Amino acid sequence: MPLVAAQIAPHGFALIHDVSDDAEGGLKTRHAMEQAGKAFSDAGVEVIVLAGPHGVRVDGTICLDNVARGAGTLIRGDRTVEMNVPCDRELVLEIDRRCHEAGVPTALAGYAGNRSDQSVMPMDWGAMTPLWFNGHGQNRVGYGSVLAPAPDDDHGPLVVLLTPSRTLPRQAMVDFGRVLGETFRDDPRPIGFIASCD
């Protein structure tokens, strides 16, 4: 199925209402993020592929998080938000395979556990802020650590987290976009893409 929804999303985490009442003056941006999230929901997005500038970076490659889950905690003053999301390892491996065929440099990254199907990648504001507005907007108290068990009541779309290196030439990024488009086209599920940025 081709890409059904896409966003360029800011990731200042004061946008998350659970950590800031006034979004540090960005209430219009918060409203726009809510509308963008509604568009993803209305499109029936089942998998979110999120590219961000933070996360795990591997020089000269596009880093793909090959893990079962992502987890993270954001703290602002006396307020805390925790998140724990399921990741789509099969799609990560398919993207990686196609990138290798196309000559696009990638690196599969894991964290902590030796088995990727049991690993949990720590997430930062660059992933958590957009995901909050796209199906994962629930404070998962007690689940924000990579050592936390998986929640019994998963909600929201599966997630693919990727981080392009800033050292890659522009053409590599264009080629990667082409690979993503072809991969999305051949996947039967509705997929949404988020470019997380400032």
C-alpha distance (Angstrom), angle and dihedral (degrees) to the residues before:
residue distance angle dihedral
M1 . . .
P2 3.79 . .
L3 3.78 122.3 .
V4 3.82 108.0 -69.2
A5 3.83 101.4 -171.0
A6 3.81 139.4 11.2
Q7 3.80 138.3 -176.0
I8 3.76 141.5 -173.7
A9 3.79 98.8 -147.8
P10 3.82 132.5 -173.1
H11 3.77 116.6 -133.3
G12 3.79 107.4 -154.8
F13 3.77 97.1 136.9
A14 3.81 94.7 -146.6
L15 3.81 82.0 81.7
I16 3.81 87.7 75.7
H17 3.79 104.9 92.8
D18 3.81 93.3 -145.6
V19 3.82 90.1 66.8
S20 3.82 101.1 35.1
D21 3.78 131.7 26.8
D22 3.80 94.8 -160.5
A23 3.84 99.7 31.2
E24 3.83 85.9 -126.5
G25 3.80 88.0 -73.1
G26 3.80 94.3 -43.8
L27 3.80 99.7 111.0
K28 3.81 92.3 129.3
T29 3.79 89.2 52.8
R30 3.80 90.4 48.6
H31 3.80 89.5 51.9
A32 3.82 90.3 49.4
M33 3.81 89.8 51.1
E34 3.80 89.7 51.3
Q35 3.81 90.1 51.5
A36 3.80 91.6 48.3
G37 3.80 89.6 50.8
K38 3.80 90.1 51.1
A39 3.81 88.9 53.3
F40 3.82 89.7 54.4
S41 3.80 90.6 48.2
D42 3.80 92.9 46.8
A43 3.83 89.4 50.7
G44 3.82 89.8 54.9
V45 3.82 94.4 -121.4
E46 3.81 109.5 -168.0
V47 3.81 98.5 174.5
I48 3.80 128.3 35.6
V49 3.79 118.7 -157.3
L50 3.80 106.7 -161.9
A51 3.79 123.7 -168.6
G52 3.78 115.4 -168.0
P53 3.79 139.2 168.9
H54 3.80 97.1 -128.7
G55 3.80 122.1 46.9
V56 3.80 117.9 83.3
R57 3.80 111.8 -21.6
V58 3.79 124.4 -162.7
D59 3.81 112.7 -171.4
G60 3.78 114.5 -114.3
T61 3.80 95.7 10.1
I62 3.75 144.6 76.3
C63 3.78 103.7 -110.1
L64 3.81 114.5 -140.1
D65 3.80 117.3 -164.7
N66 3.81 105.0 -130.1
V67 3.80 98.3 -167.3
A68 3.79 140.4 118.0
R69 3.79 95.1 -122.9
G70 3.77 146.2 4.5
A71 3.81 122.2 -136.9
G72 3.76 134.1 179.5
T73 3.79 148.7 156.9
L74 3.80 129.1 -142.1
I75 3.80 120.4 -163.7
R76 3.80 125.4 -167.1
G77 3.79 115.7 170.9
D78 3.78 107.6 -51.5
R79 3.81 94.4 -19.2
T80 3.78 126.8 93.1
V81 3.79 134.0 -172.8
E82 3.80 122.8 -166.5
M83 3.80 127.6 -166.4
N84 3.79 135.4 -172.1
V85 3.82 118.9 179.5
P86 3.80 135.5 178.7
C87 3.81 115.0 -116.4
D88 3.80 127.2 -146.1
R89 3.82 104.1 -126.6
E90 3.80 93.7 172.5
L91 3.79 91.5 58.7
V92 3.82 90.8 45.2
L93 3.80 90.7 54.4
E94 3.80 91.8 46.6
I95 3.81 91.4 51.1
D96 3.81 89.3 48.2
R97 3.82 92.4 49.8
R98 3.78 93.1 49.9
C99 3.80 92.1 45.7
H100 3.79 90.7 55.2
E101 3.80 90.3 50.3
A102 3.82 89.7 50.7
G103 3.82 94.6 45.2
V104 3.81 94.1 -112.8
P105 3.83 109.9 145.6
T106 3.80 114.1 -123.2
A107 3.78 137.3 167.7
L108 3.79 124.4 -155.2
A109 3.79 109.9 -140.4
G110 3.76 130.7 -164.2
Y111 3.76 133.8 176.1
A112 3.80 134.8 -139.4
G113 3.82 105.1 -33.8
N114 3.79 116.6 76.5
R115 3.79 92.8 -135.2
S116 3.78 115.4 69.1
D117 3.80 91.3 -147.8
Q118 3.80 88.2 61.4
S119 3.81 99.4 37.7
V120 3.80 124.2 107.4
M121 3.82 120.0 -157.0
P122 3.81 118.1 -144.2
M123 3.81 110.2 -119.5
D124 3.80 127.4 -150.1
W125 3.80 134.8 -160.7
G126 3.80 91.3 -79.6
A127 3.80 90.8 67.8
M128 3.79 101.8 25.3
T129 3.81 98.0 53.5
P130 3.83 97.3 56.5
L131 3.81 92.2 38.1
W132 3.82 89.9 53.8
F133 3.80 89.2 64.3
N134 3.80 94.1 41.5
G135 3.76 108.5 62.1
H136 3.80 100.5 -56.4
G137 3.81 100.1 79.3
Q138 3.77 98.1 129.5
N139 3.79 124.5 104.5
R140 3.82 102.9 -120.8
V141 3.81 96.7 -158.3
G142 3.79 110.4 -158.5
Y143 3.83 94.5 14.9
G144 3.81 102.5 80.5
S145 3.80 95.0 95.0
V146 3.80 123.7 87.3
L147 3.81 85.5 -129.1
A148 3.80 93.7 56.5
P149 3.79 118.0 106.8
A150 3.78 118.3 -108.9
P151 3.81 111.0 -89.2
D152 3.80 115.0 -103.7
D153 3.79 91.3 -134.3
D154 3.80 107.0 52.0
H155 3.77 113.7 -171.0
G156 3.77 135.4 178.8
P157 3.79 131.8 36.2
L158 3.79 125.2 -45.7
V159 3.80 112.1 -97.0
V160 3.80 136.6 -137.9
L161 3.81 114.0 -165.3
L162 3.79 119.3 -160.0
T163 3.79 134.5 169.7
P164 3.81 121.0 -163.5
S165 3.79 115.9 -149.9
R166 3.77 114.2 -116.5
T167 3.80 88.4 -136.3
L168 3.81 93.0 67.9
P169 3.79 116.8 108.3
R170 3.79 117.1 -112.9
Q171 3.82 92.3 -110.4
A172 3.81 90.9 59.1
M173 3.79 88.5 55.8
V174 3.81 91.4 49.2
D175 3.81 89.9 49.5
F176 3.79 90.2 48.4
G177 3.79 91.0 51.9
R178 3.79 89.1 52.4
V179 3.83 90.7 51.2
L180 3.81 90.6 49.8
G181 3.79 91.6 50.0
E182 3.79 92.2 51.1
T183 3.80 91.5 45.8
F184 3.79 92.2 50.4
R185 3.81 90.6 48.1
D186 3.80 91.7 55.2
D187 3.81 96.0 45.8
P188 3.82 114.1 91.1
R189 3.80 94.4 -142.8
P190 3.82 129.8 84.1
I191 3.80 106.6 -102.7
G192 3.79 129.6 -164.0
F193 3.81 124.6 -158.9
I194 3.80 124.9 -150.3
A195 3.79 125.2 -168.9
S196 3.81 102.8 -161.1
C197 3.79 111.9 -155.2
D198 3.80 146.6 132.5
